[in-house]
Amino acid sequence: MPEGGTLTIKAENFKLSELDAEPLALQPGQYVCVTFADTGSGMDHQTQTKAFDPFYSTKGERGTGLGLSQVYSFVKRSKGAIKLSSRPGYGACFELFFPRVEAVPLAGG
């Protein structure tokens, strides 16, 4: 956000219904949703379709374009999904859905 703005980060338990889970290619159920929302310049549809591509960048010489592709890979390997919402002039919102785990057994126990 070169002109300044607000970045909001939020984490919450989230229950995905069948209707909400289907477009994310997830199973309905309990997830943890970590949201990153900003009031920056936003993205048009074409930019959104490339946002997670390796080496894609709108920063020219100032960036490599690896950040979002690495986030995407991490979320997918965690059996989760990312939902991107944005519009030019209104910022962007990334919702990262991770399967919720109640307890993890300890190794050797």
Backbone as XML, in Angstrom:
<?xml version="1.0"?>
<chain id="A" units="angstrom">
  <residue number="1" name="MET">
    <atom name="N" x="0.847" y="-1.171" z="0.000"/>
    <atom name="CA" x="0.000" y="0.000" z="0.000"/>
    <atom name="C" x="0.893" y="1.234" z="0.000"/>
  </residue>
  <residue number="2" name="PRO">
    <atom name="N" x="1.399" y="1.621" z="-1.160"/>
    <atom name="CA" x="2.337" y="2.742" z="-1.242"/>
    <atom name="C" x="1.767" y="4.062" z="-0.703"/>
  </residue>
  <residue number="3" name="GLU">
    <atom name="N" x="0.476" y="4.216" z="-0.767"/>
    <atom name="CA" x="-0.161" y="5.455" z="-0.285"/>
    <atom name="C" x="-0.633" y="5.325" z="1.162"/>
  </residue>
  <residue number="4" name="GLY">
    <atom name="N" x="-0.286" y="4.215" z="1.813"/>
    <atom name="CA" x="-0.761" y="3.983" z="3.175"/>
    <atom name="C" x="-2.083" y="3.250" z="3.147"/>
  </residue>
  <residue number="5" name="GLY">
    <atom name="N" x="-2.590" y="2.899" z="4.299"/>
    <atom name="CA" x="-3.854" y="2.181" z="4.386"/>
    <atom name="C" x="-3.904" y="1.357" z="5.646"/>
  </residue>
  <residue number="6" name="THR">
    <atom name="N" x="-4.840" y="0.443" z="5.690"/>
    <atom name="CA" x="-5.041" y="-0.395" z="6.863"/>
    <atom name="C" x="-4.930" y="-1.857" z="6.476"/>
  </residue>
  <residue number="7" name="LEU">
    <atom name="N" x="-4.195" y="-2.616" z="7.279"/>
    <atom name="CA" x="-4.099" y="-4.064" z="7.122"/>
    <atom name="C" x="-4.751" y="-4.683" z="8.343"/>
  </residue>
  <residue number="8" name="THR">
    <atom name="N" x="-5.726" y="-5.550" z="8.121"/>
    <atom name="CA" x="-6.431" y="-6.221" z="9.205"/>
    <atom name="C" x="-6.144" y="-7.713" z="9.123"/>
  </residue>
  <residue number="9" name="ILE">
    <atom name="N" x="-5.755" y="-8.303" z="10.248"/>
    <atom name="CA" x="-5.483" y="-9.733" z="10.325"/>
    <atom name="C" x="-6.407" y="-10.313" z="11.391"/>
  </residue>
  <residue number="10" name="LYS">
    <atom name="N" x="-7.087" y="-11.402" z="11.036"/>
    <atom name="CA" x="-8.065" y="-11.992" z="11.948"/>
    <atom name="C" x="-7.991" y="-13.512" z="11.829"/>
  </residue>
  <residue number="11" name="ALA">
    <atom name="N" x="-8.174" y="-14.214" z="12.942"/>
    <atom name="CA" x="-8.250" y="-15.678" z="12.938"/>
    <atom name="C" x="-9.506" y="-16.085" z="13.696"/>
  </residue>
  <residue number="12" name="GLU">
    <atom name="N" x="-10.223" y="-17.059" z="13.137"/>
    <atom name="CA" x="-11.445" y="-17.511" z="13.792"/>
    <atom name="C" x="-11.779" y="-18.941" z="13.384"/>
  </residue>
  <residue number="13" name="ASN">
    <atom name="N" x="-12.484" y="-19.642" z="14.257"/>
    <atom name="CA" x="-13.029" y="-20.937" z="13.900"/>
    <atom name="C" x="-14.167" y="-20.699" z="12.923"/>
  </residue>
  <residue number="14" name="PHE">
    <atom name="N" x="-14.287" y="-21.581" z="11.938"/>
    <atom name="CA" x="-15.255" y="-21.356" z="10.867"/>
    <atom name="C" x="-15.827" y="-22.692" z="10.435"/>
  </residue>
  <residue number="15" name="LYS">
    <atom name="N" x="-17.132" y="-22.792" z="10.322"/>
    <atom name="CA" x="-17.776" y="-24.006" z="9.829"/>
    <atom name="C" x="-18.187" y="-23.784" z="8.376"/>
  </residue>
  <residue number="16" name="LEU">
    <atom name="N" x="-17.609" y="-24.584" z="7.482"/>
    <atom name="CA" x="-17.954" y="-24.496" z="6.065"/>
    <atom name="C" x="-19.119" y="-25.428" z="5.766"/>
  </residue>
  <residue number="17" name="SER">
    <atom name="N" x="-20.184" y="-24.860" z="5.213"/>
    <atom name="CA" x="-21.314" y="-25.667" z="4.761"/>
    <atom name="C" x="-20.954" y="-26.289" z="3.406"/>
  </residue>
  <residue number="18" name="GLU">
    <atom name="N" x="-21.773" y="-27.188" z="2.909"/>
    <atom name="CA" x="-21.543" y="-27.770" z="1.579"/>
    <atom name="C" x="-21.484" y="-26.683" z="0.521"/>
  </residue>
  <residue number="19" name="LEU">
    <atom name="N" x="-22.362" y="-25.708" z="0.631"/>
    <atom name="CA" x="-22.424" y="-24.615" z="-0.345"/>
    <atom name="C" x="-21.139" y="-23.780" z="-0.332"/>
  </residue>
  <residue number="20" name="ASP">
    <atom name="N" x="-20.602" y="-23.505" z="0.857"/>
    <atom name="CA" x="-19.377" y="-22.713" z="0.973"/>
    <atom name="C" x="-18.128" y="-23.526" z="0.623"/>
  </residue>
  <residue number="21" name="ALA">
    <atom name="N" x="-18.132" y="-24.817" z="0.933"/>
    <atom name="CA" x="-16.955" y="-25.670" z="0.737"/>
    <atom name="C" x="-16.730" y="-26.015" z="-0.731"/>
  </residue>
  <residue number="22" name="GLU">
    <atom name="N" x="-17.796" y="-26.192" z="-1.487"/>
    <atom name="CA" x="-17.671" y="-26.657" z="-2.873"/>
    <atom name="C" x="-16.778" y="-25.783" z="-3.751"/>
  </residue>
  <residue number="23" name="PRO">
    <atom name="N" x="-16.960" y="-24.446" z="-3.809"/>
    <atom name="CA" x="-16.087" y="-23.645" z="-4.677"/>
    <atom name="C" x="-14.627" y="-23.616" z="-4.225"/>
  </residue>
  <residue number="24" name="LEU">
    <atom name="N" x="-14.387" y="-23.979" z="-2.971"/>
    <atom name="CA" x="-13.016" y="-24.024" z="-2.442"/>
    <atom name="C" x="-12.391" y="-25.415" z="-2.611"/>
  </residue>
  <residue number="25" name="ALA">
    <atom name="N" x="-13.163" y="-26.368" z="-3.142"/>
    <atom name="CA" x="-12.725" y="-27.760" z="-3.299"/>
    <atom name="C" x="-12.338" y="-28.363" z="-1.950"/>
  </residue>
  <residue number="26" name="LEU">
    <atom name="N" x="-13.099" y="-28.041" z="-0.917"/>
    <atom name="CA" x="-12.891" y="-28.579" z="0.429"/>
    <atom name="C" x="-14.105" y="-29.401" z="0.835"/>
  </residue>
  <residue number="27" name="GLN">
    <atom name="N" x="-13.928" y="-30.213" z="1.855"/>
    <atom name="CA" x="-15.037" y="-30.940" z="2.446"/>
    <atom name="C" x="-15.738" y="-30.019" z="3.444"/>
  </residue>
  <residue number="28" name="PRO">
    <atom name="N" x="-17.047" y="-30.113" z="3.570"/>
    <atom name="CA" x="-17.726" y="-29.340" z="4.613"/>
    <atom name="C" x="-17.177" y="-29.732" z="5.979"/>
  </residue>
  <residue number="29" name="GLY">
    <atom name="N" x="-17.181" y="-28.793" z="6.907"/>
    <atom name="CA" x="-16.723" y="-29.101" z="8.252"/>
    <atom name="C" x="-16.063" y="-27.934" z="8.935"/>
  </residue>
  <residue number="30" name="GLN">
    <atom name="N" x="-15.292" y="-28.252" z="9.969"/>
    <atom name="CA" x="-14.665" y="-27.246" z="10.818"/>
    <atom name="C" x="-13.288" y="-26.842" z="10.280"/>
  </residue>
  <residue number="31" name="TYR">
    <atom name="N" x="-13.065" y="-25.546" z="10.211"/>
    <atom name="CA" x="-11.802" y="-24.990" z="9.722"/>
    <atom name="C" x="-11.394" y="-23.825" z="10.608"/>
  </residue>
  <residue number="32" name="VAL">
    <atom name="N" x="-10.131" y="-23.463" z="10.501"/>
    <atom name="CA" x="-9.641" y="-22.207" z="11.050"/>
    <atom name="C" x="-9.449" y="-21.291" z="9.853"/>
  </residue>
  <residue number="33" name="CYS">
    <atom name="N" x="-10.029" y="-20.117" z="9.918"/>
    <atom name="CA" x="-9.914" y="-19.147" z="8.829"/>
    <atom name="C" x="-9.040" y="-17.988" z="9.300"/>
  </residue>
  <residue number="34" name="VAL">
    <atom name="N" x="-7.936" y="-17.774" z="8.590"/>
    <atom name="CA" x="-7.059" y="-16.638" z="8.866"/>
    <atom name="C" x="-7.263" y="-15.656" z="7.719"/>
  </residue>
  <residue number="35" name="THR">
    <atom name="N" x="-7.683" y="-14.444" z="8.063"/>
    <atom name="CA" x="-8.025" y="-13.434" z="7.059"/>
    <atom name="C" x="-7.019" y="-12.296" z="7.087"/>
  </residue>
  <residue number="36" name="PHE">
    <atom name="N" x="-6.582" y="-11.909" z="5.893"/>
    <atom name="CA" x="-5.721" y="-10.747" z="5.697"/>
    <atom name="C" x="-6.470" y="-9.817" z="4.750"/>
  </residue>
  <residue number="37" name="ALA">
    <atom name="N" x="-6.838" y="-8.636" z="5.237"/>
    <atom name="CA" x="-7.585" y="-7.682" z="4.409"/>
    <atom name="C" x="-6.874" y="-6.333" z="4.437"/>
  </residue>
  <residue number="38" name="ASP">
    <atom name="N" x="-6.816" y="-5.693" z="3.279"/>
    <atom name="CA" x="-6.184" y="-4.372" z="3.225"/>
    <atom name="C" x="-7.080" y="-3.382" z="2.500"/>
  </residue>
  <residue number="39" name="THR">
    <atom name="N" x="-6.744" y="-2.129" z="2.660"/>
    <atom name="CA" x="-7.489" y="-1.051" z="1.995"/>
    <atom name="C" x="-6.656" y="-0.464" z="0.862"/>
  </residue>
  <residue number="40" name="GLY">
    <atom name="N" x="-5.817" y="-1.299" z="0.253"/>
    <atom name="CA" x="-4.944" y="-0.852" z="-0.836"/>
    <atom name="C" x="-5.685" y="-0.625" z="-2.134"/>
  </residue>
  <residue number="41" name="SER">
    <atom name="N" x="-4.942" y="-0.689" z="-3.223"/>
    <atom name="CA" x="-5.500" y="-0.350" z="-4.537"/>
    <atom name="C" x="-6.392" y="-1.436" z="-5.114"/>
  </residue>
  <residue number="42" name="GLY">
    <atom name="N" x="-6.316" y="-2.657" z="-4.597"/>
    <atom name="CA" x="-7.166" y="-3.734" z="-5.096"/>
    <atom name="C" x="-6.645" y="-4.321" z="-6.393"/>
  </residue>
  <residue number="43" name="MET">
    <atom name="N" x="-7.343" y="-5.342" z="-6.888"/>
    <atom name="CA" x="-6.935" y="-6.043" z="-8.110"/>
    <atom name="C" x="-8.122" y="-6.220" z="-9.035"/>
  </residue>
  <residue number="44" name="ASP">
    <atom name="N" x="-7.858" y="-6.082" z="-10.334"/>
    <atom name="CA" x="-8.900" y="-6.407" z="-11.299"/>
    <atom name="C" x="-8.970" y="-7.924" z="-11.464"/>
  </residue>
  <residue number="45" name="HIS">
    <atom name="N" x="-9.946" y="-8.409" z="-12.209"/>
    <atom name="CA" x="-10.147" y="-9.851" z="-12.365"/>
    <atom name="C" x="-8.930" y="-10.529" z="-13.000"/>
  </residue>
  <residue number="46" name="GLN">
    <atom name="N" x="-8.357" y="-9.915" z="-14.012"/>
    <atom name="CA" x="-7.208" y="-10.511" z="-14.696"/>
    <atom name="C" x="-6.024" y="-10.686" z="-13.739"/>
  </residue>
  <residue number="47" name="THR">
    <atom name="N" x="-5.763" y="-9.696" z="-12.913"/>
    <atom name="CA" x="-4.674" y="-9.791" z="-11.937"/>
    <atom name="C" x="-4.964" y="-10.890" z="-10.920"/>
  </residue>
  <residue number="48" name="GLN">
    <atom name="N" x="-6.210" y="-10.995" z="-10.483"/>
    <atom name="CA" x="-6.577" y="-12.037" z="-9.516"/>
    <atom name="C" x="-6.333" y="-13.435" z="-10.069"/>
  </residue>
  <residue number="49" name="THR">
    <atom name="N" x="-6.572" y="-13.647" z="-11.366"/>
    <atom name="CA" x="-6.376" y="-14.977" z="-11.947"/>
    <atom name="C" x="-4.905" y="-15.367" z="-11.993"/>
  </residue>
  <residue number="50" name="LYS">
    <atom name="N" x="-3.992" y="-14.404" z="-11.904"/>
    <atom name="CA" x="-2.550" y="-14.669" z="-11.950"/>
    <atom name="C" x="-1.872" y="-14.497" z="-10.596"/>
  </residue>
  <residue number="51" name="ALA">
    <atom name="N" x="-2.590" y="-14.052" z="-9.591"/>
    <atom name="CA" x="-2.001" y="-13.651" z="-8.311"/>
    <atom name="C" x="-1.159" y="-14.744" z="-7.653"/>
  </residue>
  <residue number="52" name="PHE">
    <atom name="N" x="-1.511" y="-16.021" z="-7.824"/>
    <atom name="CA" x="-0.795" y="-17.107" z="-7.173"/>
    <atom name="C" x="0.217" y="-17.788" z="-8.088"/>
  </residue>
  <residue number="53" name="ASP">
    <atom name="N" x="0.384" y="-17.281" z="-9.312"/>
    <atom name="CA" x="1.354" y="-17.847" z="-10.253"/>
    <atom name="C" x="2.780" y="-17.497" z="-9.821"/>
  </residue>
  <residue number="54" name="PRO">
    <atom name="N" x="3.685" y="-18.490" z="-9.855"/>
    <atom name="CA" x="5.084" y="-18.181" z="-9.519"/>
    <atom name="C" x="5.653" y="-17.128" z="-10.466"/>
  </residue>
  <residue number="55" name="PHE">
    <atom name="N" x="6.376" y="-16.199" z="-9.918"/>
    <atom name="CA" x="7.081" y="-15.130" z="-10.621"/>
    <atom name="C" x="6.163" y="-14.057" z="-11.205"/>
  </residue>
  <residue number="56" name="TYR">
    <atom name="N" x="4.846" y="-14.153" z="-11.001"/>
    <atom name="CA" x="3.964" y="-13.070" z="-11.448"/>
    <atom name="C" x="4.049" y="-11.941" z="-10.429"/>
  </residue>
  <residue number="57" name="SER">
    <atom name="N" x="4.230" y="-10.736" z="-10.920"/>
    <atom name="CA" x="4.327" y="-9.582" z="-10.029"/>
    <atom name="C" x="3.793" y="-8.344" z="-10.733"/>
  </residue>
  <residue number="58" name="THR">
    <atom name="N" x="3.165" y="-7.495" z="-9.980"/>
    <atom name="CA" x="2.736" y="-6.198" z="-10.498"/>
    <atom name="C" x="3.716" y="-5.114" z="-10.052"/>
  </residue>
  <residue number="59" name="LYS">
    <atom name="N" x="4.812" y="-5.515" z="-9.393"/>
    <atom name="CA" x="5.769" y="-4.568" z="-8.820"/>
    <atom name="C" x="6.937" y="-4.254" z="-9.745"/>
  </residue>
  <residue number="60" name="GLY">
    <atom name="N" x="6.988" y="-4.849" z="-10.927"/>
    <atom name="CA" x="8.099" y="-4.591" z="-11.834"/>
    <atom name="C" x="9.403" y="-5.068" z="-11.231"/>
  </residue>
  <residue number="61" name="GLU">
    <atom name="N" x="10.403" y="-4.199" z="-11.200"/>
    <atom name="CA" x="11.733" y="-4.550" z="-10.683"/>
    <atom name="C" x="11.779" y="-4.617" z="-9.155"/>
  </residue>
  <residue number="62" name="ARG">
    <atom name="N" x="10.723" y="-4.209" z="-8.471"/>
    <atom name="CA" x="10.738" y="-4.155" z="-7.001"/>
    <atom name="C" x="10.321" y="-5.457" z="-6.324"/>
  </residue>
  <residue number="63" name="GLY">
    <atom name="N" x="9.961" y="-6.499" z="-7.083"/>
    <atom name="CA" x="9.529" y="-7.741" z="-6.439"/>
    <atom name="C" x="9.715" y="-8.940" z="-7.335"/>
  </residue>
  <residue number="64" name="THR">
    <atom name="N" x="9.796" y="-10.122" z="-6.701"/>
    <atom name="CA" x="10.027" y="-11.350" z="-7.460"/>
    <atom name="C" x="8.740" y="-12.083" z="-7.791"/>
  </residue>
  <residue number="65" name="GLY">
    <atom name="N" x="7.659" y="-11.821" z="-7.075"/>
    <atom name="CA" x="6.410" y="-12.506" z="-7.335"/>
    <atom name="C" x="6.351" y="-13.910" z="-6.766"/>
  </residue>
  <residue number="66" name="LEU">
    <atom name="N" x="7.158" y="-14.215" z="-5.766"/>
    <atom name="CA" x="7.142" y="-15.558" z="-5.183"/>
    <atom name="C" x="6.299" y="-15.666" z="-3.921"/>
  </residue>
  <residue number="67" name="GLY">
    <atom name="N" x="5.987" y="-14.570" z="-3.286"/>
    <atom name="CA" x="5.290" y="-14.604" z="-1.997"/>
    <atom name="C" x="3.956" y="-15.319" z="-2.023"/>
  </residue>
  <residue number="68" name="LEU">
    <atom name="N" x="3.037" y="-14.909" z="-2.882"/>
    <atom name="CA" x="1.710" y="-15.517" z="-2.896"/>
    <atom name="C" x="1.740" y="-16.950" z="-3.406"/>
  </residue>
  <residue number="69" name="SER">
    <atom name="N" x="2.650" y="-17.273" z="-4.329"/>
    <atom name="CA" x="2.727" y="-18.661" z="-4.799"/>
    <atom name="C" x="3.210" y="-19.574" z="-3.673"/>
  </residue>
  <residue number="70" name="GLN">
    <atom name="N" x="4.097" y="-19.078" z="-2.811"/>
    <atom name="CA" x="4.554" y="-19.873" z="-1.667"/>
    <atom name="C" x="3.436" y="-20.044" z="-0.642"/>
  </residue>
  <residue number="71" name="VAL">
    <atom name="N" x="2.676" y="-18.997" z="-0.396"/>
    <atom name="CA" x="1.537" y="-19.091" z="0.527"/>
    <atom name="C" x="0.534" y="-20.107" z="-0.009"/>
  </residue>
  <residue number="72" name="TYR">
    <atom name="N" x="0.226" y="-20.025" z="-1.295"/>
    <atom name="CA" x="-0.721" y="-20.942" z="-1.922"/>
    <atom name="C" x="-0.264" y="-22.391" z="-1.734"/>
  </residue>
  <residue number="73" name="SER">
    <atom name="N" x="1.013" y="-22.657" z="-1.989"/>
    <atom name="CA" x="1.558" y="-24.011" z="-1.850"/>
    <atom name="C" x="1.468" y="-24.500" z="-0.409"/>
  </residue>
  <residue number="74" name="PHE">
    <atom name="N" x="1.812" y="-23.650" z="0.544"/>
    <atom name="CA" x="1.737" y="-24.018" z="1.959"/>
    <atom name="C" x="0.309" y="-24.363" z="2.360"/>
  </residue>
  <residue number="75" name="VAL">
    <atom name="N" x="-0.648" y="-23.541" z="1.957"/>
    <atom name="CA" x="-2.051" y="-23.773" z="2.320"/>
    <atom name="C" x="-2.547" y="-25.076" z="1.691"/>
  </residue>
  <residue number="76" name="LYS">
    <atom name="N" x="-2.234" y="-25.316" z="0.422"/>
    <atom name="CA" x="-2.662" y="-26.541" z="-0.258"/>
    <atom name="C" x="-2.054" y="-27.785" z="0.400"/>
  </residue>
  <residue number="77" name="ARG">
    <atom name="N" x="-0.772" y="-27.717" z="0.762"/>
    <atom name="CA" x="-0.118" y="-28.858" z="1.414"/>
    <atom name="C" x="-0.693" y="-29.107" z="2.805"/>
  </residue>
  <residue number="78" name="SER">
    <atom name="N" x="-1.323" y="-28.107" z="3.374"/>
    <atom name="CA" x="-1.978" y="-28.246" z="4.675"/>
    <atom name="C" x="-3.420" y="-28.714" z="4.519"/>
  </residue>
  <residue number="79" name="LYS">
    <atom name="N" x="-3.809" y="-29.065" z="3.293"/>
    <atom name="CA" x="-5.161" y="-29.520" z="2.958"/>
    <atom name="C" x="-6.207" y="-28.428" z="3.160"/>
  </residue>
  <residue number="80" name="GLY">
    <atom name="N" x="-5.782" y="-27.187" z="2.865"/>
    <atom name="CA" x="-6.670" y="-26.046" z="2.986"/>
    <atom name="C" x="-6.920" y="-25.384" z="1.648"/>
  </residue>
  <residue number="81" name="ALA">
    <atom name="N" x="-7.409" y="-24.155" z="1.700"/>
    <atom name="CA" x="-7.727" y="-23.403" z="0.490"/>
    <atom name="C" x="-7.638" y="-21.906" z="0.773"/>
  </residue>
  <residue number="82" name="ILE">
    <atom name="N" x="-7.497" y="-21.131" z="-0.300"/>
    <atom name="CA" x="-7.466" y="-19.669" z="-0.191"/>
    <atom name="C" x="-8.604" y="-19.096" z="-1.032"/>
  </residue>
  <residue number="83" name="LYS">
    <atom name="N" x="-9.292" y="-18.139" z="-0.447"/>
    <atom name="CA" x="-10.330" y="-17.401" z="-1.169"/>
    <atom name="C" x="-9.850" y="-15.959" z="-1.285"/>
  </residue>
  <residue number="84" name="LEU">
    <atom name="N" x="-9.776" y="-15.465" z="-2.505"/>
    <atom name="CA" x="-9.336" y="-14.096" z="-2.773"/>
    <atom name="C" x="-10.526" y="-13.279" z="-3.243"/>
  </residue>
  <residue number="85" name="SER">
    <atom name="N" x="-10.737" y="-12.142" z="-2.595"/>
    <atom name="CA" x="-11.776" y="-11.193" z="-3.001"/>
    <atom name="C" x="-11.122" y="-9.835" z="-3.153"/>
  </residue>
  <residue number="86" name="SER">
    <atom name="N" x="-11.362" y="-9.182" z="-4.279"/>
    <atom name="CA" x="-10.759" y="-7.869" z="-4.488"/>
    <atom name="C" x="-11.491" y="-7.135" z="-5.594"/>
  </residue>
  <residue number="87" name="ARG">
    <atom name="N" x="-11.340" y="-5.837" z="-5.562"/>
    <atom name="CA" x="-11.865" y="-4.955" z="-6.607"/>
    <atom name="C" x="-10.994" y="-3.729" z="-6.663"/>
  </residue>
  <residue number="88" name="PRO">
    <atom name="N" x="-10.710" y="-3.251" z="-7.867"/>
    <atom name="CA" x="-9.896" y="-2.039" z="-7.972"/>
    <atom name="C" x="-10.474" y="-0.897" z="-7.134"/>
  </residue>
  <residue number="89" name="GLY">
    <atom name="N" x="-9.609" y="-0.267" z="-6.359"/>
    <atom name="CA" x="-10.022" y="0.862" z="-5.529"/>
    <atom name="C" x="-10.569" y="0.493" z="-4.170"/>
  </residue>
  <residue number="90" name="TYR">
    <atom name="N" x="-10.719" y="-0.832" z="-3.895"/>
    <atom name="CA" x="-11.334" y="-1.245" z="-2.631"/>
    <atom name="C" x="-10.501" y="-2.248" z="-1.839"/>
  </residue>
  <residue number="91" name="GLY">
    <atom name="N" x="-9.252" y="-2.440" z="-2.191"/>
    <atom name="CA" x="-8.403" y="-3.342" z="-1.429"/>
    <atom name="C" x="-8.591" y="-4.793" z="-1.805"/>
  </residue>
  <residue number="92" name="ALA">
    <atom name="N" x="-7.991" y="-5.659" z="-0.986"/>
    <atom name="CA" x="-8.045" y="-7.100" z="-1.220"/>
    <atom name="C" x="-8.251" y="-7.825" z="0.095"/>
  </residue>
  <residue number="93" name="CYS">
    <atom name="N" x="-8.838" y="-9.007" z="-0.006"/>
    <atom name="CA" x="-9.073" y="-9.845" z="1.167"/>
    <atom name="C" x="-8.696" y="-11.273" z="0.808"/>
  </residue>
  <residue number="94" name="PHE">
    <atom name="N" x="-7.774" y="-11.841" z="1.587"/>
    <atom name="CA" x="-7.352" y="-13.223" z="1.426"/>
    <atom name="C" x="-7.849" y="-13.993" z="2.639"/>
  </residue>
  <residue number="95" name="GLU">
    <atom name="N" x="-8.664" y="-15.021" z="2.423"/>
    <atom name="CA" x="-9.141" y="-15.878" z="3.496"/>
    <atom name="C" x="-8.468" y="-17.239" z="3.328"/>
  </residue>
  <residue number="96" name="LEU">
    <atom name="N" x="-7.679" y="-17.639" z="4.322"/>
    <atom name="CA" x="-6.962" y="-18.905" z="4.297"/>
    <atom name="C" x="-7.693" y="-19.879" z="5.206"/>
  </residue>
  <residue number="97" name="PHE">
    <atom name="N" x="-8.154" y="-20.976" z="4.638"/>
    <atom name="CA" x="-8.895" y="-21.988" z="5.384"/>
    <atom name="C" x="-7.998" y="-23.196" z="5.641"/>
  </residue>
  <residue number="98" name="PHE">
    <atom name="N" x="-7.831" y="-23.548" z="6.920"/>
    <atom name="CA" x="-7.045" y="-24.705" z="7.327"/>
    <atom name="C" x="-7.964" y="-25.663" z="8.069"/>
  </residue>
  <residue number="99" name="PRO">
    <atom name="N" x="-7.840" y="-26.977" z="7.810"/>
    <atom name="CA" x="-8.659" y="-27.929" z="8.574"/>
    <atom name="C" x="-8.395" y="-27.767" z="10.072"/>
  </residue>
  <residue number="100" name="ARG">
    <atom name="N" x="-9.460" y="-27.761" z="10.838"/>
    <atom name="CA" x="-9.335" y="-27.589" z="12.283"/>
    <atom name="C" x="-9.021" y="-28.930" z="12.929"/>
  </residue>
  <residue number="101" name="VAL">
    <atom name="N" x="-8.075" y="-28.929" z="13.828"/>
    <atom name="CA" x="-7.658" y="-30.137" z="14.534"/>
    <atom name="C" x="-7.891" y="-29.904" z="16.016"/>
  </residue>
  <residue number="102" name="GLU">
    <atom name="N" x="-8.601" y="-30.824" z="16.650"/>
    <atom name="CA" x="-8.892" y="-30.704" z="18.082"/>
    <atom name="C" x="-7.701" y="-31.079" z="18.939"/>
  </residue>
  <residue number="103" name="ALA">
    <atom name="N" x="-6.982" y="-32.142" z="18.563"/>
    <atom name="CA" x="-5.843" y="-32.594" z="19.348"/>
    <atom name="C" x="-4.894" y="-33.357" z="18.435"/>
  </residue>
  <residue number="104" name="VAL">
    <atom name="N" x="-3.627" y="-33.275" z="18.724"/>
    <atom name="CA" x="-2.614" y="-33.997" z="17.972"/>
    <atom name="C" x="-1.917" y="-34.955" z="18.933"/>
  </residue>
  <residue number="105" name="PRO">
    <atom name="N" x="-1.891" y="-36.256" z="18.615"/>
    <atom name="CA" x="-1.213" y="-37.197" z="19.511"/>
    <atom name="C" x="0.290" y="-36.911" z="19.554"/>
  </residue>
  <residue number="106" name="LEU">
    <atom name="N" x="0.857" y="-37.050" z="20.720"/>
    <atom name="CA" x="2.297" y="-36.857" z="20.887"/>
    <atom name="C" x="3.054" y="-38.079" z="20.383"/>
  </residue>
  <residue number="107" name="ALA">
    <atom name="N" x="4.190" y="-37.854" z="19.750"/>
    <atom name="CA" x="5.013" y="-38.953" z="19.252"/>
    <atom name="C" x="5.529" y="-39.789" z="20.429"/>
  </residue>
  <residue number="108" name="GLY">
    <atom name="N" x="5.453" y="-41.100" z="20.281"/>
    <atom name="CA" x="5.969" y="-42.000" z="21.302"/>
    <atom name="C" x="5.059" y="-42.171" z="22.504"/>
  </residue>
  <residue number="109" name="GLY">
    <atom name="N" x="3.876" y="-41.562" z="22.489"/>
    <atom name="CA" x="3.038" y="-41.631" z="23.680"/>
    <atom name="C" x="1.799" y="-42.292" z="23.449"/>
  </residue>
</chain>
